[in-house]
Amino acid sequence: MFLYVIFIVIFILLALLYLVFKIISPKCVELQGSHVLITGGSSGIGKALAIEAVKQGANVTIIARNEKKLEDAKKEIESHIKDRAIQRVFTTSVDITKDADIVKEAVNKAEKELGPITILINNAGSAVAGRFEETSSQQFQRMIELNFLGSVNVTKAAIKGMKENNGGRIVFISSQAGQVGVFGYTAYSASKFALRGFAESLQMEVKPYNIYVTMAFPPDTDTPGLAEENKSKPRETILISDTVGLFSPSDVAKSVFTDAMNGKFLSYVGMDGWLLCTLSSGMSPATSVVDLLQQIFTMGICRFVCQFYLFHFDRIIGKCKREKDSKMKSS
Ligand SMILES: NC(=O)c1ccc[n+]([C@@H]2O[C@H](COP(=O)([O-])OP(=O)(O)OC[C@H]3O[C@@H](n4cnc5c(N)ncnc54)[C@H](OP(=O)(O)O)[C@@H]3O)[C@@H](O)[C@H]2O)c1
């Protein structure tokens, strides 16, 4: 009898939780005719996000520095447009790490061209990979300026319009290295972890304005940016990254887009992405009752499973060090 009562009470509590979430959770945004602004939209994940946006009927602004790359990307994105009569792609060349006023000017110009921003995607970024003592202070500074402060600049420029418009979505493209510190990523991981604190604080501030923030944590994705990063990657970092595998920009873009439209705070791709998001959900905003319950019940087991990943990474690092030591002895 006692167990029966407990079961009924738990059931009623879960049903209440579900109803509360149904009422307070963000509604899916309509993309048809909306304006999606993407930084770093001329290459890799950013370009795939822009293609996904136009396929769903949105107007798109892409921001990057290199004008030729912007023009080429514009043509490619336009070839995926759903309705050529009404949709447009606008490009603007600006370095998001420079003067905040210049960034604001570029965002205002985009708003004038394509209307208020519905979804802002802070995607522009890059990675340096190298052992800590081989990573220069300038490289640390560059990572913070581009991956963190660049996103702050663009978000600052767009937030006023979003508040006036009473709604929108802001996406930050972090990385799985923004959830777990990885060998060789002291500078990159630090810059991506910084985004998380910023995004959680910002979400609390902008929720009353019907603005929802999404933190996306892509795994390794087959882009020109990754190819560049691979040139300087320590062997340990390569072997650790191989554990997760390589994803296509379009798969990553589809998943980020769906999550952003639905106002989900944590966005992941693949099984390892799910594991890391569950484990690092912490005090992040709960935007879905299903995700919340799953996190409550599986966080412990995910911590247990991830410990085996850490053992594996330590073994890789130990093996590489032994190989290096014996090479040095024999030379
Ligand atoms: N690829 C991966 O494996 C992977 C995994 C996890 C997370 N990510 C993250 O996903 C994002 C995109 O990565 P990706 O691999 O697609 O990079 P990518 O192919 O190198 O593209 C980077 C884009 O950002 C632009 N950009 C770079 N610096 C800029 C600046 N100062 N101002 C304005 N635009 C700038 C680039 O154009 P210009 O050079 O012309 O400015 C380009 O359009 C990054 O934040 C990255 O950290 C990537």
The ligand as a Gaussian input file, in Angstrom:
#p B3LYP/6-31G(d) Opt

LIG

0 1
 N       35.842000      21.972000     -37.268000
 C       35.823000      21.391000     -36.089000
 O       36.288000      20.258000     -35.919000
 C       35.190000      22.092000     -34.931000
 C       34.858000      21.320000     -33.802000
 C       34.275000      21.954000     -32.712000
 C       34.018000      23.311000     -32.758000
 N       34.353000      24.033000     -33.859000
 C       34.078000      25.474000     -33.855000
 O       33.195000      25.767000     -34.921000
 C       33.452000      27.088000     -35.416000
 C       33.689000      27.020000     -36.916000
 O       34.803000      26.176000     -37.155000
 P       35.188000      25.705000     -38.623000
 O       36.045000      24.524000     -38.464000
 O       33.975000      25.640000     -39.469000
 O       36.128000      26.940000     -39.067000
 P       36.622000      27.452000     -40.511000
 O       36.308000      26.491000     -41.568000
 O       38.051000      27.861000     -40.323000
 O       35.767000      28.786000     -40.684000
 C       35.970000      29.861000     -39.824000
 C       35.124000      31.021000     -40.285000
 O       35.294000      32.105000     -39.365000
 C       35.711000      33.276000     -40.088000
 N       36.563000      34.087000     -39.214000
 C       37.755000      33.723000     -38.670000
 N       38.261000      34.733000     -37.962000
 C       37.363000      35.760000     -38.052000
 C       37.338000      37.079000     -37.550000
 N       38.324000      37.569000     -36.787000
 N       36.271000      37.874000     -37.829000
 C       35.266000      37.399000     -38.600000
 N       35.234000      36.163000     -39.113000
 C       36.277000      35.350000     -38.840000
 C       36.446000      32.720000     -41.314000
 O       36.496000      33.619000     -42.413000
 P       37.726000      34.662000     -42.604000
 O       38.987000      33.910000     -42.323000
 O       37.599000      35.144000     -44.001000
 O       37.495000      35.768000     -41.612000
 C       35.524000      31.553000     -41.651000
 O       34.379000      32.009000     -42.319000
 C       34.628000      27.601000     -34.615000
 O       34.167000      28.396000     -33.551000
 C       35.293000      26.350000     -34.087000
 O       36.002000      26.567000     -32.890000
 C       34.939000      23.455000     -34.950000

